Amino acid sequence: MNLRLYLKLAILLTAIDSIFLTYLYSAGLGDDFVRTYLLAKVVTDVIFVMSNWKLMRPSRFEAALLLILALHAFAAFVLLPMISSAYLPGRAVNDLTGPLFFITKVIMFRGLISRGDLSPEMIRLLVRSLIVLAVIQIVIFSVLSRSSGAYAGITPPVNVPIAFGLAFSQPWLIAVSMIVILLSGKRSFLLAALIAIGIRAAVQPNNRVPFIVGGALVIFVMVLVGGAASGLIPEAILEKLKQSSMIFDLAGIALRDGPGALFDESVRHDLYLATAGRSEEIFAIIGAMHWYNLFTGLGAGFTYSYMHWDGWMDGYANSHFSPLALTYKFGIIFMLCIYRYIWAGVLTLLKGDDRFASMIALSVIIFVVESFFAFNLFVEVFLPLLVALRQLAVAGDLPRPEIARPAIIRGESNVRV
C-alpha cells in the first residue's frame, strides 16, 4: 500500500466517522457500529505496515521506545495478570498496539516521503476534504442535537485546516474552523486553536496576523452571541460553555487556597460537574499509584473503577488526559519521551520562512494541546504523517521539488509550499 492509497483510505475513514458515526451517535445507535469502524482502521494500518515493512529503519531513539513497549508487553502478558485481576490481557493489547503502530507508521511515512511519494495534489486533497467533512459533520450534529436534546461527543477534523489557514494566511479557513469548533462544543479544540493562533502571532509576527486572528475571533464571537440569543446553538453546547465558566472559578479557588482545596468534598463535586466526571479519573488513578509507579507505570492492561457522584460505579481502562494515561500505563519517562518524539523542533520550524513547514508545526501543536484533554495521541490518523514530516523538516530533508508551489486551496503558483 503506497502513501497515496493510505491517505485516501484515511480520508474515507474520517468521512465515515464525520458523517455516518455522527448520525448514529446523535441518534443513540453508534455503539454497535463503532467496533466495525475501529476494526477497519486496524486492518488498514496492518496492511499498510506489512506492505511497507522494508522501510522499517528506526532511529536509536525509536528503537529505545519500541524496546520499552516490548518490556511492557512481557510484563502485561506474563507477570502482571498473576499479580492482580485488575490487569486484562485484552486491554493490554489495545494499550500496546496504539503506540506500537504510531511509531511504526512514523518510520514508514518518513521513508515514503523521503523517496518523493508525497505530492501537492495529496496535500490539496487532504485539506479540502477535511474542511468539507467538518462542515458536513457539524450540520448533521447540530440538526440532530437540536431535535434530540442529546450531546454526542464528536471530533471535527479541523486541525490541519486551521494550521493551513494560519500558515498560508487564509482567514476564511480559520473562521469556518472556529465556527465548527463552537457548534461542536469541543473546549479542548478551542483551546488548542487559540494557543496555535497565539504562538503563530508571537513567533511569526507580520502585517497579516492581526487581521487573520482578529477577523476569525470577531466572527467566532458574533456566532456565539447570535446563536445563543436566537436559540440556534443546541442547549447541550450552552451547557458545555457553562461548565467552562465553572472551571475558571475552580481554577481561581486552587490559586487562592492551593491545589489541596480541590479535594474538599463540595469543591470536588463542582469539579466533577465542570469536567463531565473526568476529574474523578485523576483521583482514582492517583489513588491506585505508589510513588515508584510514577517511573514504572502501573503497566499495560491495568483497569480501574470509581463511584460517580450520582451513585453508579463504572470501570475504565484509560484516562481522558493523554499525559496522565501514558504516565500511569508506562511511566513518566516514557510519557516525556513520546511527547519529545512528537514535538521536537516545532518552534524552530515556525521561526523559518517555509510556510509548509509552519503548517506542519502548527498542526502538531494543535494535536498535542488537544491530547492533554483526551487520550487521542495514537488514534489520530494523520498525526503520524505530520510527525514524519516534522522530523524531515527539522533535519532539512523534506523533499522540495515534490512538495512545491501550487497553493492548496486556490492553486496559485506563487506560494511557496
C-alpha positions as CSV (number, residue, x, y, z in Angstrom):
1,M,0.0,0.0,0.0
2,N,1.6,3.3,-1.1
3,L,1.1,6.7,0.6
4,R,-1.5,7.9,-1.8
5,L,-3.8,5.0,-1.2
6,Y,-3.3,5.1,2.5
7,L,-4.2,8.8,2.7
8,K,-7.3,8.2,0.5
9,L,-8.4,5.4,2.8
10,A,-7.7,7.6,5.9
11,I,-9.9,10.3,4.4
12,L,-12.6,7.8,3.7
13,L,-12.4,6.5,7.3
14,T,-12.6,10.2,8.5
15,A,-15.6,10.7,6.3
16,I,-17.3,7.6,7.9
17,D,-16.5,9.0,11.3
18,S,-17.6,12.5,10.5
19,I,-20.8,11.7,8.7
20,F,-22.1,8.2,9.4
21,L,-20.9,7.8,13.0
22,T,-22.0,11.3,13.9
23,Y,-25.5,10.5,12.7
24,L,-25.6,7.2,14.6
25,Y,-24.2,8.6,17.9
26,S,-26.6,11.6,17.8
27,A,-29.4,9.1,17.3
28,G,-28.1,6.9,20.1
29,L,-27.2,4.0,17.7
30,G,-23.4,4.2,17.4
31,D,-22.1,1.7,20.0
32,D,-22.7,-1.4,17.8
33,F,-21.2,0.0,14.6
34,V,-18.2,1.6,16.2
35,R,-16.5,-1.8,16.7
36,T,-16.7,-2.4,12.9
37,Y,-15.3,1.0,12.3
38,L,-12.3,0.6,14.7
39,L,-11.6,-2.8,13.1
40,A,-11.5,-1.2,9.7
41,K,-8.9,1.3,11.0
42,V,-6.8,-1.5,12.5
43,V,-6.9,-3.6,9.3
44,T,-5.9,-0.6,7.2
45,D,-2.9,0.0,9.5
46,V,-1.9,-3.7,9.5
47,I,-2.0,-3.8,5.6
48,F,0.0,-0.5,5.4
49,V,2.7,-1.7,7.8
50,M,3.0,-5.2,6.2
51,S,3.3,-3.8,2.7
52,N,6.0,-1.3,3.7
53,W,7.9,-3.4,6.1
54,K,11.2,-2.9,4.2
55,L,11.1,0.8,5.3
56,M,11.3,-0.2,9.0
57,R,14.5,1.5,9.8
58,P,14.1,3.0,13.3
59,S,16.5,5.5,14.8
60,R,18.2,4.7,18.1
61,F,15.6,6.8,19.9
62,E,12.7,5.0,18.2
63,A,14.4,1.6,18.9
64,A,14.5,2.5,22.6
65,L,10.8,3.4,22.6
66,L,10.0,0.1,20.9
67,L,12.2,-1.8,23.5
68,I,10.3,-0.2,26.3
69,L,7.0,-1.3,24.8
70,A,8.4,-4.8,24.4
71,L,9.3,-5.0,28.1
72,H,5.8,-3.8,29.0
73,A,4.3,-6.4,26.7
74,F,6.2,-9.1,28.5
75,A,5.0,-7.8,31.9
76,A,1.4,-7.4,30.7
77,F,1.0,-10.9,29.3
78,V,3.3,-12.9,31.7
79,L,3.8,-11.2,35.0
80,L,1.0,-8.7,35.8
81,P,-2.1,-10.9,35.4
82,M,-0.7,-13.2,38.1
83,I,-0.4,-10.3,40.5
84,S,-3.8,-8.7,40.2
85,S,-7.2,-9.2,38.5
86,A,-7.1,-5.5,37.5
87,Y,-4.9,-6.5,34.6
88,L,-6.8,-7.7,31.5
89,P,-4.8,-9.2,28.5
90,G,-7.3,-7.9,26.0
91,R,-6.9,-4.4,27.4
92,A,-3.1,-4.7,27.2
93,V,-3.4,-5.5,23.5
94,N,-5.2,-2.1,23.0
95,D,-2.7,-0.2,25.2
96,L,0.3,-1.6,23.4
97,T,-0.8,-1.6,19.8
98,G,-1.6,2.1,19.9
99,P,1.9,3.4,20.5
100,L,3.4,0.5,18.5
101,F,1.5,1.3,15.3
102,F,2.1,5.0,15.9
103,I,5.9,4.8,16.0
104,T,6.0,2.2,13.2
105,K,3.8,4.4,10.9
106,V,6.0,7.4,11.6
107,I,9.1,5.4,10.5
108,M,7.4,4.2,7.3
109,F,5.9,7.6,6.4
110,R,9.4,9.0,6.8
111,G,10.7,6.5,4.3
112,L,7.9,7.0,1.8
113,I,8.2,10.8,1.9
114,S,12.0,10.7,1.6
115,R,11.7,8.9,-1.7
116,G,9.2,11.5,-3.0
117,D,5.8,9.9,-2.5
118,L,4.1,13.0,-1.1
119,S,2.7,15.2,-3.9
120,P,1.0,18.7,-3.8
121,E,-2.2,17.1,-5.1
122,M,-2.3,14.8,-2.0
123,I,-2.0,17.8,0.3
124,R,-4.7,19.7,-1.5
125,L,-7.0,16.7,-1.3
126,L,-6.3,16.4,2.4
127,V,-7.1,20.0,3.4
128,R,-10.1,20.3,1.1
129,S,-11.6,17.0,2.3
130,L,-11.1,17.7,6.0
131,I,-12.8,21.2,5.9
132,V,-15.7,19.9,3.8
133,L,-16.2,16.9,6.2
134,A,-16.0,19.2,9.2
135,V,-18.8,21.4,7.8
136,I,-21.0,18.4,6.9
137,Q,-20.4,16.8,10.3
138,I,-21.4,19.9,12.2
139,V,-24.6,20.4,10.2
140,I,-25.6,16.8,11.0
141,F,-24.6,17.2,14.6
142,S,-26.4,20.5,15.1
143,V,-29.7,19.3,13.5
144,L,-29.8,16.1,15.4
145,S,-28.7,17.7,18.7
146,R,-31.5,20.3,18.4
147,S,-34.1,17.6,17.7
148,S,-33.0,15.1,20.3
149,G,-31.5,17.4,23.0
150,A,-28.7,14.9,23.4
151,Y,-25.0,15.7,23.2
152,A,-22.8,13.3,21.2
153,G,-19.0,13.9,21.5
154,I,-17.6,14.5,18.1
155,T,-14.1,15.3,16.8
156,P,-14.4,17.7,13.9
157,P,-11.4,17.3,11.6
158,V,-10.3,21.0,11.6
159,N,-6.8,20.7,13.0
160,V,-5.0,20.6,9.6
161,P,-7.3,23.3,8.0
162,I,-6.7,25.7,10.9
163,A,-2.9,25.1,10.7
164,F,-3.0,25.7,6.9
165,G,-5.1,28.8,7.3
166,L,-2.6,30.3,9.8
167,A,0.5,29.3,7.7
168,F,-0.8,30.5,4.4
169,S,-2.8,33.5,5.6
170,Q,-6.3,32.3,4.7
171,P,-8.7,33.8,7.3
172,W,-11.8,32.1,5.9
173,L,-10.4,28.6,6.8
174,I,-9.7,29.8,10.4
175,A,-13.2,31.4,10.7
176,V,-15.0,28.3,9.3
177,S,-13.0,26.0,11.6
178,M,-13.7,28.1,14.7
179,I,-17.4,28.2,14.0
180,V,-17.3,24.4,13.6
181,I,-15.5,24.1,17.0
182,L,-18.0,26.4,18.6
183,L,-21.0,24.4,17.4
184,S,-19.4,21.1,18.3
185,G,-18.8,22.2,22.0
186,K,-15.2,20.9,22.0
187,R,-13.4,23.0,24.5
188,S,-10.1,21.3,24.0
189,F,-10.3,22.1,20.3
190,L,-11.0,25.7,21.0
191,L,-8.1,26.0,23.5
192,A,-5.7,24.2,21.0
193,A,-6.7,26.6,18.2
194,L,-6.3,29.7,20.3
195,I,-2.8,28.5,21.5
196,A,-1.8,27.8,17.9
197,I,-3.0,31.3,16.9
198,G,-1.1,32.9,19.8
199,I,2.1,31.0,19.0
200,R,1.8,31.9,15.3
201,A,1.4,35.6,16.1
202,A,4.3,35.6,18.6
203,V,6.8,33.6,16.6
204,Q,6.0,34.9,13.1
205,P,4.7,38.5,13.6
206,N,3.7,40.2,10.3
207,N,1.1,42.6,9.0
208,R,-1.4,39.9,8.2
209,V,-1.5,38.1,11.5
210,P,-3.6,40.7,13.4
211,F,-6.1,40.6,10.5
212,I,-6.3,36.8,10.5
213,V,-6.7,36.4,14.2
214,G,-8.9,39.4,14.7
215,G,-11.3,38.6,11.9
216,A,-11.6,34.9,12.9
217,L,-12.2,35.8,16.6
218,V,-14.8,38.5,15.7
219,I,-16.7,36.0,13.6
220,F,-16.4,33.5,16.3
221,V,-17.8,35.8,19.0
222,M,-20.6,37.0,16.7
223,V,-21.7,33.5,16.0
224,L,-21.5,32.7,19.8
225,V,-23.6,35.7,20.8
226,G,-26.1,35.5,17.9
227,G,-26.5,31.7,18.2
228,A,-27.1,31.8,21.9
229,A,-29.6,34.7,21.6
230,S,-31.6,33.1,18.7
231,G,-31.6,29.6,20.1
232,L,-29.7,28.2,17.1
233,I,-27.0,26.7,19.4
234,P,-28.2,23.5,21.0
235,E,-28.8,23.5,24.7
236,A,-26.1,20.8,25.2
237,I,-23.5,23.2,23.7
238,L,-24.5,26.0,26.0
239,E,-24.2,23.6,28.9
240,K,-20.6,23.0,27.9
241,L,-19.9,26.7,27.9
242,K,-21.4,26.9,31.5
243,Q,-19.1,24.1,32.5
244,S,-16.1,26.1,31.1
245,S,-17.0,29.0,33.3
246,M,-17.1,26.7,36.4
247,I,-13.6,25.5,35.5
248,F,-12.3,29.1,35.6
249,D,-14.0,29.6,39.0
250,L,-12.4,26.4,40.4
251,A,-9.0,27.4,39.0
252,G,-9.4,30.6,41.0
253,I,-10.1,28.6,44.1
254,A,-7.0,26.5,43.5
255,L,-4.8,29.5,43.0
256,R,-6.2,31.3,46.1
257,D,-6.3,28.3,48.6
258,G,-3.9,25.9,47.0
259,P,-4.5,22.7,44.9
260,G,-5.5,20.8,48.1
261,A,-8.7,22.8,48.1
262,L,-9.9,20.8,45.1
263,F,-10.1,17.7,47.4
264,D,-12.7,19.3,49.6
265,E,-16.0,17.4,49.0
266,S,-18.1,20.3,47.8
267,V,-15.4,21.7,45.5
268,R,-14.6,18.2,44.3
269,H,-18.3,17.8,43.3
270,D,-18.2,21.0,41.4
271,L,-15.1,19.9,39.7
272,Y,-16.8,16.6,38.7
273,L,-19.7,18.6,37.1
274,A,-17.4,21.0,35.4
275,T,-15.3,18.3,33.8
276,A,-18.1,15.9,33.0
277,G,-16.8,13.4,35.5
278,R,-13.2,13.3,34.2
279,S,-11.7,14.8,37.4
280,E,-12.6,11.5,39.2
281,E,-10.4,9.7,36.7
282,I,-7.5,11.7,38.0
283,F,-8.3,11.0,41.7
284,A,-8.9,7.3,41.0
285,I,-5.6,6.8,39.1
286,I,-3.6,8.8,41.7
287,G,-5.1,6.6,44.4
288,A,-4.1,3.4,42.6
289,M,-0.4,4.5,42.2
290,H,2.5,4.1,44.5
291,W,5.4,6.6,44.3
292,Y,7.5,4.2,42.2
293,N,4.7,3.8,39.7
294,L,5.4,7.3,38.6
295,F,8.5,5.9,36.9
296,T,7.5,2.3,36.2
297,G,3.8,2.9,35.4
298,L,1.1,0.5,36.5
299,G,1.5,-1.4,33.3
300,A,-0.4,-2.1,30.1
301,G,-3.8,-3.7,30.7
302,F,-4.4,-2.0,34.0
303,T,-8.1,-1.1,34.7
304,Y,-9.7,0.9,37.5
305,S,-13.2,2.0,38.6
306,Y,-14.7,4.7,40.6
307,M,-18.1,5.7,42.0
308,H,-19.8,8.6,40.2
309,W,-21.5,11.3,42.3
310,D,-24.9,10.2,41.1
311,G,-24.3,6.7,42.6
312,W,-23.2,4.4,39.9
313,M,-19.9,2.5,39.6
314,D,-18.1,2.4,36.3
315,G,-14.9,0.7,35.1
316,Y,-12.2,2.3,33.0
317,A,-9.0,1.4,31.2
318,N,-8.0,4.8,30.1
319,S,-7.9,8.5,31.0
320,H,-9.2,11.4,29.0
321,F,-5.8,13.1,29.6
322,S,-3.0,11.6,27.4
323,P,-0.2,12.7,29.7
324,L,-1.9,11.0,32.7
325,A,-2.8,7.9,30.7
326,L,0.7,7.4,29.4
327,T,2.2,8.0,32.8
328,Y,0.0,5.5,34.7
329,K,0.5,2.9,32.0
330,F,4.1,3.3,31.1
331,G,5.7,5.8,33.5
332,I,6.5,9.4,33.3
333,I,9.8,8.9,31.4
334,F,8.1,7.1,28.6
335,M,5.4,9.8,28.5
336,L,8.0,12.6,28.2
337,C,9.9,10.7,25.5
338,I,6.7,10.3,23.5
339,Y,6.0,14.0,23.6
340,R,9.6,14.8,22.8
341,Y,9.3,12.4,19.8
342,I,6.2,14.3,18.6
343,W,7.2,17.8,19.5
344,A,11.0,18.3,19.0
345,G,11.9,21.2,16.7
346,V,8.3,22.5,16.2
347,L,9.2,26.1,17.3
348,T,12.3,26.1,15.2
349,L,10.2,25.3,12.1
350,L,7.8,28.2,13.0
351,K,10.7,30.7,13.0
352,G,11.6,30.0,9.4
353,D,10.1,31.3,6.2
354,D,8.9,27.9,4.9
355,R,5.1,28.0,5.0
356,F,4.6,24.3,4.5
357,A,6.9,23.6,7.5
358,S,4.9,26.1,9.5
359,M,1.7,24.3,8.7
360,I,3.3,21.0,9.8
361,A,4.4,22.6,13.1
362,L,1.1,24.3,13.8
363,S,-0.8,21.1,13.1
364,V,1.4,19.2,15.6
365,I,0.9,22.0,18.2
366,I,-2.9,21.7,17.9
367,F,-2.9,17.9,18.1
368,V,-0.6,18.0,21.2
369,V,-2.7,20.5,23.1
370,E,-5.9,18.5,22.4
371,S,-4.2,15.4,23.7
372,F,-3.9,17.0,27.1
373,F,-7.7,16.6,27.4
374,A,-8.3,13.3,25.5
375,F,-6.4,10.0,25.1
376,N,-6.2,10.5,21.3
377,L,-2.5,10.7,20.5
378,F,-2.4,7.2,18.9
379,V,-5.9,7.4,17.5
380,E,-5.4,10.4,15.3
381,V,-5.0,9.0,11.8
382,F,-3.0,11.9,10.3
383,L,-0.7,12.7,13.3
384,P,2.0,10.0,12.4
385,L,2.3,11.6,8.9
386,L,2.7,15.0,10.5
387,V,5.4,13.8,12.9
388,A,7.3,12.2,10.0
389,L,7.1,15.4,8.0
390,R,8.2,17.4,11.1
391,Q,11.2,15.1,11.5
392,L,12.3,15.5,7.9
393,A,11.7,19.3,8.0
394,V,13.8,19.7,11.2
395,A,16.6,17.6,9.6
396,G,16.4,19.7,6.4
397,D,15.5,16.6,4.4
398,L,12.0,17.5,3.4
399,P,11.8,17.0,-0.4
400,R,11.4,20.4,-2.0
401,P,10.7,19.5,-5.7
402,E,7.9,17.1,-4.9
403,I,6.2,19.4,-2.3
404,A,6.2,22.5,-4.3
405,R,4.5,25.6,-5.5
406,P,0.7,25.3,-6.0
407,A,-1.4,26.8,-3.2
408,I,-3.5,24.1,-1.7
409,I,-6.8,25.9,-1.9
410,R,-6.7,28.3,-4.8
411,G,-4.0,26.7,-7.0
412,E,-1.8,29.8,-7.5
413,S,1.8,29.1,-8.4
414,N,3.4,31.9,-6.5
415,V,3.1,30.4,-3.0
416,R,6.0,28.6,-1.6
417,V,4.9,25.3,0.0
